[in-house]
Amino acid sequence: MLALCLVPPDVFARLIEELRARHPESQIAALVGTTASGGAPSLADVDEVLDWRSLGRRALLAEVRKRRFDLLVVAHGRDQYATCGYWKALGLALVSQARAKVFSEDGRWGERGATSAVIGGVANAALQVIQEICVAGLGLLVLLWVLVGVAVTDLTEALAGSGAAGAAKVRGKDGFDSER
């Protein structure tokens, strides 16, 4: 079996422990690199380590396909649906020729297959994009109201004063050059 690590080291270690408990007789290989937290996962319960950084893309794909793992587990984070790493791992899983594929969100064991991982990935990526658009829109809306408020305040102060000289005096109180 092959486990792909896209989660922090402690989460991956718990998932490997669960895999070892479920399949004590299986050989477990871990495909690792730099994780989200920047460290390498604990690999005490792993029989073999494949470092994706040391293999080229084609060599990695050839190695995974040649070995035809019985089970391929992709351990990914809930916030990774819009990242390249998730989609690369999903692509590797789909073309791996592994007999079974399981996608483990946040290191929780689940029987989530490839089809639901693709659908869930697209849906969650779309949700993240929509959230970002809404946050940006809300920020623009707040900025727009602030700018309108400043413009109305300036206009009101300019009209309350005596023309351009009054506006210049008002601005002088706010820290701008007063009269020229």
KAWOQUI-V839924 format. One record per helix or strand of 3 or more residues. SS is the DSSP state (a for helix, b for strand). FROM is the first residue (numbers start at 1). TO is the last residue. Records with the same first field share a line. If there is no record, write none. Layout:
SS->FROM-TO + FROM-TO
This chain:
b->2-6 + 29-32 + 48-51 + 71-76 + 100-105
a->9-22 + 57-67 + 78-80 + 84-95 + 114-160 + 163-173
